[in-house]
């Protein structure tokens, strides 16, 4: 375990909170493959959503006519599309990704409420599925992602559960860890947000993203909002 200290604004003043990182164990299991098999269409949807997070102007559009690049034909094609006309079918357009530099952290809020059944499914099962879809889509796009969970009891016991580090490549060990999504203690956000902000600051990427997945009702610690 690694420990980190971060300030928190409490009613009695600024106090320090301790954040620990705990690596999720990796034991062979079929969970990742089973989730993918049942929700293959969800991966395509997740990829489409992640593609909207690209840096500005990541695409170059090219128009070809008879297999050759033709700027005038391409401009005419775009104008006809805007005007609602039927464009020349011999003009072919395609998008080419020039660059994609995205670093993202997916953090599951693993308070105890994640274990409570809700409309036939527990939040932890739904979060597990989302983590699998997110992982598969991120691999297809080549994004650098970190996968974590968190909970805590008071300021001195805030725990971050590591499924995959930002700099860690995807592997079978990472996939096996996703079977162990389970609710632990209370909700603890402030120190966690500071910790993940610090982690993202260490990464060089054009666009950085922090996503928190939270159960419907995540109980807060006593005296903590």
N, C-alpha and C positions, 0 to 999 in steps of 0.2 A: 504494500500500500504506500502511496505517496500523499503527503499532507501539504495543504496550501492554506494561507491565511488571507481573509478579505474583510474589509470594514462593512458593517451594516448599521443603518440608521434606525435606532430603537427609541422608544419613548424616553428612556433614561439617558440617551446620548448615543454616540458612535461607539459600538462594541465590535470586537473582532470575531469572525466566524471561521471555523476550521472545516476545510473540504478535503475529503479523502477520496482517492481513486482506487477502485477495486475491479480487478479483471474478472470477467465472467468466465467460469471454467468451460472447457471445450471437450464434450464427449459425443461420440458418434451417435447420430440420430437422423431420422428421415423428415423432420419437420419442414425444413426449407424447401425440399423437393415437393412435399405434399401440398404446401401452401401455393407454390408456383403452379402445380398441376390444376388446382381448383380455380385459380384466379389469373390465368394467362392473359385474359383481356384487360385486367386491371393494370398489368405492367405497361401495356401500350398506352393506356390512359395516363398513367403516372409519368411516362416518358414525355408525352405531349405537354403535360403541365410543367415539367422541368425545363422543357425547351423554351418556354416563355421567359425563363430566367437568364437568358443569354445576355452578354454585354451588348452595348449599342452597335448596330450595323454589323452583326457577325456574318451575315450572308452576302455573297456576291451573286447576283442573278445574271445568267448568261442566256442569250438567244442564238440559236443556230438555224441555218437554212441550208438544206442539202448537205448537212454534216459539217458546215463551216460556220465559224463565228461571224455573225452579221449584225452589227450594232443598229443599223437603220431598220432592218427587219424586226429587230427586238423592240425598238422604240415604237414602231408602227403597231406591233402586236399589243403592247401595253396600252397604247392610246385607244385602240379598237375595243379592248376589254373594258376600259373605263367608260367608253361611250355606249356600252351595251351591244356592240356589234359582234358578229361572228368573226374571229380572227382567222388569218390564213392557217390552215391545218398543217402546212408544210414547215411552219416555224415551231421549233421545239425549245421550251424554256426549262431550265433547271436551276436549283439553288445549290451552291457549294459552300460548305462551312469553311470559313477562313481560319477561325480560331474559336476556342471555347475554353475559358479559364474560370471555372466555377469551383469554389470550395464551400461545402455545406456541412453543418452539424444537425443531425436529427436526434433530439433528446426526448425520451419518453418519461413523463411524470409518473413515477412508480410509487405513488402513495398507496396506502392500503385499499383505497376505494377502487383501485384497478382490478381487484379480485372479485368485486361484487357483481353478480349477474345483472344484466340490463337488457331487457327485451330479447332473451334467449341467447345472449352472448356476453362474455365478460369483457370489460374494456381492455384487459391485458391481451386477450386473444385477438381483438380487433387491432390493437397497436402492434402486435406481433406480425399480423398480416401486412399492415402498412409498412413496417420495417423491411419485410421481404420484398414487397413491390418496389419500394424506394431503392433498395440495394440493387435489384436487377436492372431497373431503369438507369441508375447512376453508372453501372458498369457499361451499359450499352453506349452511354453518352461520354464516358471517359472522365466523369467528374471525380474530384477528390472529396471524399465524404468521411465523416466520423459518426459512429453510431453509439449512443449512450442512453442510460437511464439514470434517474436520480430520486432520492428521498432523504429524509433526515429526522433526527430527534434532537431538537434544540440546536444552539449555535455551535456546539463543540462536536457534533456528530452528523455532519452533512456528507452523504456518500454519493459518489458518482460511479455507476456501474458501467464498465467499458465493454462493449460488444466489438467495437472496431475503432482503433485510433485513426486520426486524420491521415497520418503518413503511412499507415499500415495497408498493404495490398489486400484485396479480397482473396479469401482462401477457404478451404473446407473447414478449417478451425473457426473462422468468422461465421460461416453458415451454421455450424453446430451450436455456437453460442446463442443464436437467436431462438433456440428452443426454451431458453431459461428467462423469458420475460415474465416477471411476477411482481406483484405489489409488495412493498416492504413496510415502511413506516409512515411518516407524515410528509406533507408537501413542504418544500423548502426552496424558494426561488431566488432570492436576492444574491446570495453568495454563489449560487450555481450560474446565474447569468454573468456575474463578473468573471467567473472561471472560464466559461465558454468564450466570452469576449476576448480574454487573454489568449486562449488557444487559437482563435481565428486571427488575432493580430500577428501570430507567428508564421502564418501561411501567406505565401505570395500568390495572389489570384486576382483576376480582373473584377470578379464579383464574389461576394461572400454572403452566406445565408445561414441564419439560425432558425430552425423549426422546432417548436415544442408541441408535443402531442399530449394532451391532458385529459384525464377522465372527466365526466360531466361534473362531479362534485369531488374536488380534491381538498380534504380538510387541511387547514393551516395549523402550524404549531401554535401553542399557547403564546400570547403576546406578540404574535408575528403575523404580518399581512404581506 
